[in-house]
Amino acid sequence: MKKMFFLAALLVLALLSSAFAHRLPPNFSDEWTQDEMQELEQGKIVIRNIRKCKNISMKRGINSCADKVIDVAEEINANYLAEIIYKMPINGNENIIEQAVKIFEDINLYKEIIYSDEKKGFNRNLFPLVEQRFRNDRTGYIQVGSHLRMDMLSAYDSELEIEYGKNGFFFHQVNTTPLLWRSFKAVKEGNMVAGICCFEWNGSHYVYALGGIRAPRIPFVMSEIERQFIGRIEDFTVFYIKRFDIKR
């Protein structure tokens, strides 16, 4: 009797595992906790502090735009890295790529992003300085150069690129000059990146992103850097996803 109960329990677990696996892109369920998968199904934004590229749960080959997002993080071998995924139904959201282009091409939206540091008890603009320096447009492609300053860091130059078409939407941003914290070079040029994509898979739309930096991992300040970095990534991501007009 106990043996039959044990076998039945294994069967139920296998079926539940299979059900979750089919709701997510292939192999995501290998890395994700059940709580994370449930949050995704409930329409919540899932943000994972994965630290290094080897912990990226998105596997290549699902979508060409998603592959480019992985390239963005791997090219700098990011060692502070966050992974974000959001899922929405296709029905009612057929224009999601057009929405993404309209939202992410507007560099002035950076002025509206608020960074909340719950530990230190303050809310302030994530980017107190936002200036567009140039813009180039062609079919399926936008390039924007900007001069930015992030809260608590020095001003820096940045370039973003947007590609869009039948395969989805891809956004890539990188710093083209260093970021300083006081007199210390916190992030070298080219070592702070964000990659974001929108694509269709298995009857749903997905927003997938990686935000990362390549910077020293100094033991006595590493946890604080990670806390602030993940907090900024979370506020940035939530701000932009809330700009979408999503039907559920």
C-alpha angles and dihedrals in degrees: 000000000000090000092053091048090050092050091047091051091051090050092052091049091049092051092048091048090050091049092053092045091056092052092057133056112271116293096006089111090059090068105027129085119235089247090056092050091049091050090052091052090049091059096256126141109250115210119184126189098217097162098200138045093243088069096057106127098198109096122213122257099044093101135347092233091052089050089056091053089055090048090055093060097038094050091066094032089232115216097186104053138162127191121206131187133176128179131204137169120263094223108091092008100074091126095055094120092053089049091051093052092049093048101044098041091064105087090181090072086075087076090066099052113110121203115210119200104191093181093056094032104235142117121204143150111289089211111033089175123047123166128164111219102180144345133203123191134188134150109304094356138084128178123190128183118201145175112224142171121203120207112278093006136088124266116272142176121251140183127204129191129196125195122181140170143113093322094056142262128311128188124185127180129179136172112245095192130041125271116228129204104202100313095331120102098234098176127017122224111284094017101101113071142166125194122186131175140177120205144154122247133166097343098317140084118238133198109202126180143172121197118186150154135201106222140136115289099218109185100222095048101028096095092050092048090051092047093052094041094051090044092054093045090050094050092045093049097044090049093054098042089052088057090067118093096227124184119207 
